[in-house]
Amino acid sequence: MDIFDTIKEQIETNSILLYMKGSPNQPQCGFSARTVQALMGCGERFAYVDILSNPEIRANLPKYANWPTFPQLWVDGELIGGCDIVTEMFESGELQTLIKDAVAQQATE
């Protein structure tokens, strides 16, 4: 399977997906840590991919997404953004609504 197919499949099969450095329990950079904190603050489960242990995804996801940095949060197949955007959305309450809607939609499928 081509790496772009793998990325597409990951995004399509996980309604909330975070590409990050490390894991939610052990983030390997401050940006990933802050993004995980915001996501965990929403109280829903989410999938993640550690780009440090997946160098091919790390190299190709920026091309796929047309977004150069990590972390990257994807919700319902759409790129939401990185740390700053996710943090701002959390502070405004937007992220909680987005995440709850994604979980509710997944439950009906």
Backbone bond lengths (Angstrom), bond angles and torsions (degrees), N, CA, C in turn:
res aa  C-N    CA-C-N  psi(-1)  N-CA   C-N-CA  omega(-1)  CA-C   N-CA-C  phi
1 M - - - 1.454 - - 1.532 108.97 -
2 D 1.300 116.53 133.93 1.458 124.01 177.33 1.536 109.74 -64.37
3 I 1.328 117.91 147.43 1.473 121.37 -177.44 1.524 111.38 -61.57
4 F 1.334 117.11 -34.55 1.464 119.42 178.30 1.526 110.97 -68.14
5 D 1.339 117.08 -33.79 1.464 120.75 174.86 1.525 110.44 -65.96
6 T 1.334 116.09 -39.91 1.463 120.89 178.37 1.521 110.63 -61.89
7 I 1.320 116.37 -46.98 1.467 120.74 179.47 1.527 110.12 -61.47
8 K 1.328 116.29 -45.97 1.470 120.99 179.99 1.526 110.46 -59.06
9 E 1.320 116.24 -43.87 1.463 120.33 179.91 1.532 111.32 -63.96
10 Q 1.332 117.10 -42.59 1.472 120.38 178.29 1.524 110.78 -59.21
11 I 1.307 116.28 -44.46 1.466 121.40 -178.04 1.523 110.75 -67.88
12 E 1.328 117.04 -39.79 1.469 120.95 -178.20 1.527 112.87 -72.94
13 T 1.337 117.51 -30.45 1.472 119.19 -175.24 1.532 113.73 -93.49
14 N 1.323 117.64 -4.77 1.472 120.83 178.88 1.521 108.94 -125.44
15 S 1.337 116.53 115.10 1.463 118.35 -176.27 1.532 111.70 -67.72
16 I 1.328 117.48 -27.29 1.467 121.43 175.70 1.523 106.34 -129.97
17 L 1.324 116.31 113.45 1.459 121.72 -174.53 1.522 110.21 -134.25
18 L 1.322 115.58 129.41 1.458 121.39 178.63 1.524 109.37 -117.28
19 Y 1.323 115.59 119.69 1.461 120.66 170.43 1.524 105.34 -90.34
20 M 1.330 116.03 121.25 1.457 120.03 -172.11 1.514 111.72 -146.01
21 K 1.319 115.13 170.90 1.462 121.26 173.79 1.523 107.53 -94.99
22 G 1.332 115.78 114.34 1.459 121.21 -177.40 1.517 110.97 94.17
23 S 1.333 115.01 -153.04 1.461 121.77 179.71 1.525 108.50 -126.98
24 P 1.336 117.91 165.08 1.460 119.24 179.11 1.536 112.86 -56.25
25 N 1.334 116.85 -34.59 1.467 119.93 179.34 1.520 112.92 -79.34
26 Q 1.339 116.19 -23.17 1.463 121.18 -179.92 1.520 110.88 -141.69
27 P 1.346 116.40 70.82 1.466 118.21 177.95 1.525 109.98 -64.13
28 Q 1.336 115.83 144.66 1.465 120.78 -176.50 1.520 113.06 -103.46
29 C 1.341 117.66 10.09 1.461 120.72 172.47 1.522 108.63 -156.36
30 G 1.304 115.60 157.49 1.462 121.18 -177.20 1.517 113.31 -62.95
31 F 1.331 116.74 -36.62 1.467 119.89 -179.68 1.533 110.38 -65.34
32 S 1.338 116.13 -43.40 1.466 119.71 177.21 1.526 110.05 -64.08
33 A 1.325 117.53 -40.21 1.471 121.33 -179.65 1.524 110.90 -61.80
34 R 1.323 117.80 -44.67 1.469 120.97 -179.18 1.528 111.08 -67.25
35 T 1.315 116.50 -37.84 1.465 120.07 179.40 1.523 110.23 -66.60
36 V 1.327 116.85 -42.95 1.470 121.30 177.71 1.527 110.38 -61.38
37 Q 1.330 116.81 -42.07 1.474 120.56 178.87 1.524 110.50 -58.21
38 A 1.320 116.53 -45.77 1.465 120.41 179.82 1.527 110.63 -63.22
39 L 1.329 116.95 -45.22 1.466 120.30 179.74 1.522 111.27 -63.44
40 M 1.326 116.71 -44.07 1.467 119.69 179.52 1.532 110.72 -64.30
41 G 1.319 116.01 -30.08 1.459 120.41 177.06 1.518 113.15 -65.16
42 C 1.327 116.77 -16.52 1.465 121.25 177.72 1.532 111.53 -82.73
43 G 1.328 116.41 -15.14 1.461 120.97 174.06 1.514 116.30 76.34
44 E 1.325 117.77 17.21 1.471 120.33 179.17 1.525 109.60 -119.88
45 R 1.322 114.71 155.23 1.468 119.84 177.30 1.520 109.74 -74.22
46 F 1.329 115.09 149.87 1.457 119.92 176.80 1.518 108.75 -146.29
47 A 1.317 114.92 154.38 1.463 121.70 177.18 1.518 108.37 -89.85
48 Y 1.327 115.17 157.62 1.462 119.07 176.47 1.518 109.78 -145.03
49 V 1.325 114.79 157.70 1.451 121.92 173.32 1.522 106.28 -128.70
50 D 1.331 116.00 124.74 1.464 121.56 176.71 1.524 107.85 -81.74
51 I 1.322 116.25 108.16 1.465 119.62 -177.26 1.521 112.26 -71.92
52 L 1.341 117.49 -19.00 1.463 119.73 178.32 1.523 111.21 -69.61
53 S 1.332 116.38 -33.53 1.461 118.96 178.86 1.540 111.44 -95.02
54 N 1.327 116.63 3.68 1.462 122.60 176.82 1.527 108.90 -130.46
55 P 1.346 117.36 72.56 1.472 120.28 -173.98 1.527 114.31 -60.52
56 E 1.330 116.83 -29.54 1.465 118.84 179.79 1.530 110.69 -68.68
57 I 1.331 116.45 -38.62 1.468 120.13 176.06 1.532 109.19 -68.40
58 R 1.326 116.33 -42.76 1.467 120.22 179.07 1.530 111.08 -57.46
59 A 1.315 117.12 -39.30 1.464 121.47 -178.30 1.531 112.46 -75.07
60 N 1.321 117.99 -32.17 1.462 120.98 -170.88 1.524 115.93 -105.06
61 L 1.330 118.44 -21.95 1.464 120.09 -179.40 1.529 112.34 -59.58
62 P 1.338 119.83 -41.76 1.476 118.14 177.74 1.531 113.20 -57.01
63 K 1.325 117.41 -34.82 1.471 120.68 176.88 1.530 110.19 -70.41
64 Y 1.320 116.34 -43.42 1.465 121.12 -179.24 1.529 110.57 -61.98
65 A 1.332 115.13 -44.95 1.459 120.88 -173.24 1.523 113.41 -88.04
66 N 1.333 116.30 -15.46 1.457 121.08 -171.02 1.539 109.84 56.63
67 W 1.328 114.87 41.04 1.472 123.50 -179.27 1.522 105.91 -140.76
68 P 1.329 118.37 117.93 1.464 120.68 -166.55 1.538 116.72 -80.83
69 T 1.316 118.20 -15.80 1.468 119.17 -169.67 1.521 112.83 -117.26
70 F 1.318 114.74 168.81 1.464 123.51 175.23 1.518 107.93 -123.68
71 P 1.308 117.49 150.71 1.467 129.15 4.27 1.533 112.00 -75.34
72 Q 1.329 113.72 166.94 1.463 121.64 174.33 1.523 108.01 -130.89
73 L 1.319 115.97 124.67 1.466 121.15 176.51 1.522 109.04 -102.57
74 W 1.332 114.73 126.85 1.464 122.57 176.79 1.523 108.08 -115.83
75 V 1.317 117.40 130.98 1.462 122.26 177.35 1.524 108.05 -130.36
76 D 1.303 115.78 126.56 1.471 122.49 -178.36 1.527 111.80 50.59
77 G 1.336 116.27 43.89 1.450 121.16 175.93 1.512 115.68 78.02
78 E 1.329 117.35 4.94 1.457 121.22 -176.62 1.531 109.95 -118.09
79 L 1.322 116.11 135.17 1.456 120.96 176.35 1.518 109.15 -71.29
80 I 1.330 116.11 121.65 1.459 121.14 178.21 1.519 109.50 -88.15
81 G 1.337 116.58 -44.58 1.456 120.20 177.93 1.508 111.50 146.76
82 G 1.323 114.28 -162.84 1.454 121.91 -178.15 1.512 112.38 -104.38
83 C 1.312 115.17 -159.02 1.458 122.49 -172.79 1.531 113.31 -56.44
84 D 1.321 117.80 -51.07 1.465 120.35 -175.97 1.523 111.70 -61.58
85 I 1.325 116.43 -45.92 1.464 120.53 -179.49 1.527 110.43 -64.15
86 V 1.334 117.30 -46.24 1.468 121.40 -178.80 1.535 110.14 -62.54
87 T 1.333 116.80 -43.06 1.462 120.81 -179.93 1.526 111.16 -63.81
88 E 1.322 116.68 -44.77 1.468 120.44 178.05 1.525 111.02 -62.18
89 M 1.323 116.52 -42.46 1.464 120.26 179.48 1.525 110.64 -63.97
90 F 1.336 117.12 -38.06 1.459 120.47 178.65 1.522 110.14 -64.49
91 E 1.327 116.50 -45.81 1.465 120.79 -178.33 1.524 112.15 -63.15
92 S 1.336 117.37 -32.19 1.464 120.74 -179.66 1.535 112.51 -85.95
93 G 1.348 117.20 -11.01 1.462 120.84 -177.95 1.526 113.01 92.16
94 E 1.325 116.43 -7.60 1.468 121.59 -179.46 1.524 112.74 -63.43
95 L 1.329 116.08 -40.17 1.464 120.52 -176.51 1.522 110.72 -64.70
96 Q 1.335 116.39 -43.13 1.467 119.90 -179.58 1.525 110.10 -59.06
97 T 1.329 116.92 -43.61 1.470 121.15 179.25 1.519 110.54 -63.42
98 L 1.327 116.68 -46.55 1.465 121.84 -179.75 1.530 110.88 -58.92
99 I 1.329 116.63 -46.27 1.472 121.67 -177.83 1.532 110.35 -67.29
100 K 1.323 117.22 -45.34 1.473 120.37 179.85 1.529 110.47 -61.55
101 D 1.340 116.96 -41.20 1.471 120.44 178.50 1.527 111.10 -63.77
102 A 1.333 116.96 -40.53 1.472 120.75 179.41 1.521 110.87 -64.09
103 V 1.327 116.69 -40.63 1.462 120.91 179.39 1.532 109.94 -67.97
104 A 1.323 117.44 -42.03 1.468 121.39 179.16 1.523 110.72 -64.08
105 Q 1.332 116.81 -41.38 1.459 120.59 179.47 1.534 110.67 -65.51
106 Q 1.326 116.50 -39.96 1.461 120.83 179.22 1.524 110.70 -63.77
107 A 1.324 117.06 -36.33 1.469 121.75 -179.46 1.527 111.68 -66.23
108 T 1.331 117.47 -28.12 1.463 120.49 -178.37 1.529 112.34 -86.76
109 E 1.330 116.89 -12.61 1.481 119.16 -178.01 1.512 112.42 -81.53
